[in-house]
Amino acid sequence: MSQEKLQGLVYIVTEKSPQSQLFADYLHQHTGCTVSIHPPRGTLPTATSDKLLILIDSDHIWIDALPEWQDKLPEPLAKTPLAAFNIRDMDHALEALSCAQLKGVFYRNESLEVICKGIHALLEGELWMSRDLMARLILFYRKYQSNAFRPACGLTNREMEIISLLSSGSSNQQIADKLFVSEHTVKSHLYNIFRKINVHNRIQALNWIHQNLGPILPNIETARSLQRHRQC
């Protein structure tokens, strides 16, 4: 490999095994980063490095568990770039992007060399996704721009905003922070939304979004980042 080695940190969130240790050792040897393995149910150590990446093994953290897992990250790690590996295909990737604010996606059949290249890019603040996936997200973002927050089933513009943030995996508190309202206000909006679209919980709401507002909505912030990345 020809990439310059980096003095960064990589946390691999997976179960520890001989195979995962070999993977970590390879990444260390070929990226120069300090690489450590952390179980999905453990607490990640905080770090002061400005070059830190969290790699999530999708075989050990199910997609629908990503929002809750992300919410439990220590505050110093809340803005750390996340990437998922062992992603099966594009549909699986879109589902993951709908649940978490991922900066990178590595498919199951990705070579180790490509993963190392992607780690370099992610630690430098770039995005790392396949061309097909990037094109799909940019297409979604353009469609989203032209139809942003369109009324549906009597939903107000504010309720459509909340639905969009809900689809990106944001917690009630994160939605409140982004919209500059209280968490109590968000809960009231969600109660009204669930009543209008005739669902009883977040999972049913996400299914409704998928069925009525097109494919599973990728994370809006990720899509915007992709758009900016392509324009650079």
Secondary structure, DSSP 8 states (H G I E B T S, - for coil): --S-----EEEEES---HHHHHHHHHHHHHH--EEEEE-TTS-------SSEEEEEETTTS-GGGHHHHHHTS-GGGTTS-EEEEEE-SHHHHHHHHHHS-EEEEEETT--HHHHHHHHHHHHTT--B--HHHHHHHHHHHHHHHHTTT---TT--HHHHHHHHHHHTT--HHHHHHHHTS-HHHHHHHHHHHHHHHT--SHHHHHHHHHHHSSS----HHHHHHHHHHHH-
